[in-house]
Amino acid sequence: MKIQFIGTGTIPDIANSASILINDHILFDMPNGNLKAMIRQNIEIMKIDTLIISHTHADHCFDAPFLLWYKKNYYKVGYQLSTKIVTDEVTRNTIETLTKLSYFSSARKVEKEFIDAGDVNNIKICDDVEISNEPMVHSEIKYANGYIIKDNNVSIGLTGDTSYCEGVRKIASRVDYLICDMTLETGNDSHMGINNMLELLKDYPNLKIIPIHMHDKTRKEAKKLKEDNLLIYEDGQVLEL
Ligand SMILES: [Zn+2]
C-alpha cells in the first residue's frame, strides 16, 4: 500500500491541513487549499476516483468542488471522470451546496456518486483494497467517520477528527498502522492529544501510530518523545507498506 501525506497539520499551522492519498487514487479528506497542495506535490489528480470525507468541517471538505472542477476541465482519455464520494448525509449536503455556490458549471455537471459511509461495510468500492467504516465522536458534529483500509499485506486505520472514543480503540485493535487525529498535547471532546497516543501505545504495543491534524506545537512536543511506534511524517512524504 502506498500512502502519501498531502497534509499533516490543521487550520492555523504551517503544515497543510490533514489529507491522505492511498494507492494514488483514494483520497481521504479534501480540506480548503488541498487541490493546490496536491498540485505542488506533483500528484496525478485525474487518478483520484474515490474521495472519502470524514466529516463536514471546512478543513475536511471545502475543496471538494475544486477536485470535481479539475477533473472535468483537465480530463485525460483513459482516466475515470466520475468520482465516488464516501461520506455522511450532512457532508453530502455541504458538498452539493458548495458546488452550487462555486458557480463552476463544470463542477456541477461532473459525474459523481455519493456512497453513504456505513454502506462501505457491505459493498466493495475499490478493487485494490477493502474499506470498512467506524463512527467517531467529534464534539457537536452529528456524523464523524473513521475507516479501516486493508489489502493482502497491511491494514491501516484513519480516524479523521475525533475525541478519544471507543471507535478509535476498536480501529486501533484491528490495524497495523493508525493514522489519526493528534491535534493537541492533551485531548478534549473534539480532538485527541499526545496523552491519548501514549495510552494507545501502552494498550496495543504492536501498533504503529502516525499522527496527523497536528498543531505545530503538538508536532514539536511529539518529536521530543522517545516512542519508537509514534512516527511523525511531514507534508509530501510517502510511506510504502
Ligand atoms: Zn473537525
Residues whose N, C-alpha, C, O or C-beta is under 5 A from the ligand:
A	BS01	ZN	H57 D161
